[in-house]
Amino acid sequence: MHSLLMLAAEGGSDFIHAVKENPFFIVCNMIVSAVVITIVIERFAFQQGKYRVNSKEFFAQIKKLVVNGNIDRAIKLCDASDYPILQLVKSGLTHANKGADEIDAALSEQLSALKPKVEARIAALWSLANIATLIGLVGTVMGLINAFNAIGGTEMSAAEKQALLTAGIAEAMINTFFGLSIAIICMIFHLILHGRQKNIVHDLETTTERVFNLLTISTKPGG
């Protein structure tokens, strides 16, 4: 236990030393990590806040009203909130008395407006993973260069060379660890958010088809 505490203390001191001696690459990756955290929090909040409506239950209510000829009440139900799924349904309902082409155009236009908002910034996580890895790699190379320069020094004692060599290797390893850690976190959250994004887009597309079919069939004579 004591040895583990000693290693942890040494690792912390090496990190602090690396930040003090050559902070540029570590600070760059700290900025990248801050951007990643901001994107992840914002996307989770967006997905949870805007798409928490049960589309199947909501559509069941809309279908009942439309079948009974209560289009106006169905529109008012959509106006109860600014949830995107409600606005998508409303775009079709407001064109219910028009032709199938106009209903389809209205739904498609609204769907096209919603998709970019759902997909926004999620793909950036993959790019940030690559950026963090490359920043860490450059920091690693610079640390190794510093380590080799220490070995080549002629006006230093063996102890000083050893200290600089150790600091250079520590700087290299810390940059590698930091860059890869950020990259792994980016990839994990990209997979999670991308999966949720696909489900939301699929739900929007399914709702679009349901509303179109409902309005083009139910509004026909004898439908």
C-alpha positions as CSV (number, residue, x, y, z in Angstrom):
1,M,0.0,0.0,0.0
2,H,2.8,2.4,0.9
3,S,4.6,1.6,-2.4
4,L,1.4,2.4,-4.4
5,L,1.1,5.7,-2.6
6,M,4.7,6.5,-3.4
7,L,4.1,5.7,-7.1
8,A,1.0,7.9,-7.2
9,A,2.9,10.7,-5.6
10,E,5.7,10.4,-8.1
11,G,3.2,10.3,-11.0
12,G,1.6,13.5,-9.7
13,S,4.9,15.2,-9.3
14,D,6.0,14.2,-12.8
15,F,2.7,15.5,-14.2
16,I,3.2,18.9,-12.4
17,H,6.8,19.0,-13.6
18,A,5.8,18.3,-17.2
19,V,3.1,21.0,-17.1
20,K,5.6,23.5,-15.7
21,E,8.4,22.7,-18.1
22,N,6.5,22.3,-21.3
23,P,2.8,23.0,-20.8
24,F,1.8,23.8,-24.4
25,F,0.6,20.3,-25.6
26,I,-1.0,19.4,-22.3
27,V,-2.8,22.8,-22.2
28,C,-4.0,22.2,-25.8
29,N,-5.4,18.8,-24.8
30,M,-7.0,20.4,-21.8
31,I,-8.8,22.8,-24.1
32,V,-9.8,19.8,-26.3
33,S,-11.2,18.0,-23.3
34,A,-13.2,21.1,-22.2
35,V,-14.7,21.3,-25.7
36,V,-15.6,17.6,-25.6
37,I,-17.2,17.9,-22.2
38,T,-19.3,20.9,-23.4
39,I,-20.5,19.0,-26.5
40,V,-21.4,15.9,-24.5
41,I,-23.3,17.8,-21.9
42,E,-25.1,19.9,-24.5
43,R,-26.1,17.0,-26.7
44,F,-27.3,14.9,-23.8
45,A,-29.4,17.8,-22.5
46,F,-30.8,18.4,-26.0
47,Q,-31.7,14.8,-26.6
48,Q,-33.3,14.4,-23.1
49,G,-35.0,17.7,-23.2
50,K,-36.4,17.9,-26.7
51,Y,-37.1,14.2,-27.5
52,R,-38.6,12.8,-24.3
53,V,-42.1,12.6,-25.9
54,N,-43.4,9.0,-26.4
55,S,-44.1,9.4,-30.2
56,K,-46.3,6.3,-30.3
57,E,-48.6,7.4,-27.6
58,F,-48.8,10.9,-29.0
59,F,-49.5,9.6,-32.5
60,A,-52.3,7.4,-31.1
61,Q,-54.0,10.5,-29.7
62,I,-53.5,12.4,-32.9
63,K,-54.9,9.5,-35.0
64,K,-58.0,9.2,-32.8
65,L,-58.7,12.9,-33.3
66,V,-58.0,12.9,-37.1
67,V,-60.2,9.8,-37.6
68,N,-63.0,11.6,-35.8
69,G,-62.5,14.6,-38.0
70,N,-61.1,16.8,-35.2
71,I,-58.2,18.3,-37.1
72,D,-58.3,21.6,-35.2
73,R,-58.1,19.8,-31.8
74,A,-55.2,17.8,-33.1
75,I,-53.4,21.0,-34.1
76,K,-54.1,22.5,-30.7
77,L,-52.6,19.4,-29.1
78,C,-49.4,19.9,-31.1
79,D,-49.3,23.6,-29.9
80,A,-49.2,22.5,-26.3
81,S,-45.4,22.3,-26.5
82,D,-42.5,23.2,-28.7
83,Y,-41.2,19.6,-28.8
84,P,-39.9,18.9,-32.4
85,I,-41.9,15.7,-32.8
86,L,-45.1,17.8,-32.1
87,Q,-44.1,20.4,-34.6
88,L,-43.4,17.7,-37.2
89,V,-46.9,16.3,-36.8
90,K,-48.4,19.8,-36.9
91,S,-46.7,20.6,-40.2
92,G,-48.7,17.7,-41.7
93,L,-52.0,18.5,-39.9
94,T,-52.0,22.1,-41.2
95,H,-52.0,20.8,-44.7
96,A,-54.5,18.0,-44.1
97,N,-57.2,19.5,-46.4
98,K,-54.7,19.7,-49.3
99,G,-53.3,17.2,-51.7
100,A,-50.9,14.3,-50.9
101,D,-48.1,16.1,-52.6
102,E,-48.4,19.2,-50.4
103,I,-48.7,17.1,-47.3
104,D,-45.6,15.2,-48.2
105,A,-43.7,18.4,-49.1
106,A,-44.7,20.0,-45.7
107,L,-43.6,17.0,-43.7
108,S,-40.4,16.6,-45.7
109,E,-39.5,20.2,-45.2
110,Q,-40.0,20.1,-41.5
111,L,-38.1,16.8,-41.2
112,S,-35.2,18.3,-43.2
113,A,-35.2,21.2,-40.7
114,L,-35.1,19.0,-37.7
115,K,-32.4,16.5,-38.8
116,P,-29.4,18.9,-38.7
117,K,-30.3,19.9,-35.2
118,V,-30.4,16.3,-34.0
119,E,-27.1,15.5,-35.7
120,A,-25.3,18.7,-34.8
121,R,-21.8,18.4,-33.3
122,I,-21.9,14.7,-32.6
123,A,-19.6,13.9,-35.6
124,A,-17.1,16.5,-34.2
125,L,-16.4,14.1,-31.3
126,W,-14.7,11.7,-33.7
127,S,-12.5,14.5,-35.1
128,L,-11.7,15.7,-31.6
129,A,-10.5,12.2,-30.7
130,N,-8.1,12.3,-33.6
131,I,-6.9,15.8,-32.7
132,A,-6.3,14.8,-29.1
133,T,-4.3,11.8,-30.2
134,L,-2.2,13.8,-32.6
135,I,-1.6,16.5,-30.0
136,G,-0.5,13.9,-27.5
137,L,1.7,12.3,-30.1
138,V,3.5,15.6,-30.9
139,G,3.9,16.1,-27.1
140,T,5.4,12.7,-26.8
141,V,7.9,13.3,-29.6
142,M,8.9,16.6,-28.0
143,G,9.4,14.9,-24.6
144,L,11.6,12.3,-26.2
145,I,13.6,14.9,-28.0
146,N,14.2,16.7,-24.6
147,A,15.2,13.3,-23.1
148,F,17.7,12.6,-25.8
149,N,19.1,16.2,-25.6
150,A,19.7,15.6,-21.9
151,I,21.8,12.5,-22.7
152,G,23.9,14.5,-25.2
153,G,24.6,17.3,-22.8
154,T,28.4,17.6,-22.0
155,E,28.4,20.3,-19.2
156,M,26.1,18.4,-16.8
157,S,26.8,15.8,-14.2
158,A,25.4,12.3,-14.5
159,A,22.8,13.1,-11.9
160,E,21.6,16.1,-13.8
161,K,21.4,14.1,-17.0
162,Q,19.5,11.4,-15.3
163,A,17.0,13.9,-13.9
164,L,16.5,15.6,-17.3
165,L,16.2,12.2,-19.0
166,T,13.6,11.1,-16.4
167,A,11.7,14.4,-16.9
168,G,11.7,14.1,-20.6
169,I,10.4,10.5,-20.6
170,A,7.8,11.5,-18.1
171,E,6.7,14.4,-20.3
172,A,6.4,12.0,-23.3
173,M,4.4,9.4,-21.4
174,I,2.1,11.9,-19.8
175,N,1.3,13.5,-23.2
176,T,0.6,10.0,-24.7
177,F,-1.6,9.0,-21.7
178,F,-3.5,12.3,-21.8
179,G,-4.1,12.3,-25.5
180,L,-5.2,8.7,-25.7
181,S,-7.5,9.1,-22.6
182,I,-9.3,12.0,-24.2
183,A,-9.6,10.1,-27.5
184,I,-11.1,7.1,-25.8
185,I,-13.6,9.2,-24.0
186,C,-14.5,11.0,-27.3
187,M,-15.1,7.6,-29.0
188,I,-17.2,6.2,-26.2
189,F,-19.5,9.2,-26.1
190,H,-19.6,9.4,-29.9
191,L,-20.9,5.9,-30.0
192,I,-23.5,6.6,-27.3
193,L,-24.7,9.9,-28.8
194,H,-24.6,8.6,-32.4
195,G,-26.7,5.6,-31.4
196,R,-29.3,7.9,-29.7
197,Q,-29.2,10.2,-32.7
198,K,-30.0,7.4,-35.1
199,N,-32.9,6.3,-32.9
200,I,-34.3,9.9,-32.8
201,V,-33.9,10.3,-36.6
202,H,-35.6,6.9,-37.2
203,D,-38.5,8.0,-34.8
204,L,-38.9,11.3,-36.8
205,E,-38.9,9.4,-40.1
206,T,-41.4,6.9,-38.8
207,T,-43.7,9.6,-37.5
208,T,-43.5,11.4,-40.9
209,E,-44.6,8.2,-42.7
210,R,-47.4,7.6,-40.1
211,V,-48.8,11.2,-40.4
212,F,-48.6,11.1,-44.2
213,N,-50.4,7.8,-44.4
214,L,-53.0,8.9,-41.8
215,L,-53.8,12.1,-43.6
216,T,-53.8,10.7,-47.1
217,I,-56.0,7.8,-46.2
218,S,-58.3,9.2,-43.5
219,T,-59.1,12.4,-45.4
220,K,-60.2,10.5,-48.5
221,P,-63.9,9.9,-49.0
222,G,-64.7,6.6,-47.2
223,G,-61.2,6.5,-45.8
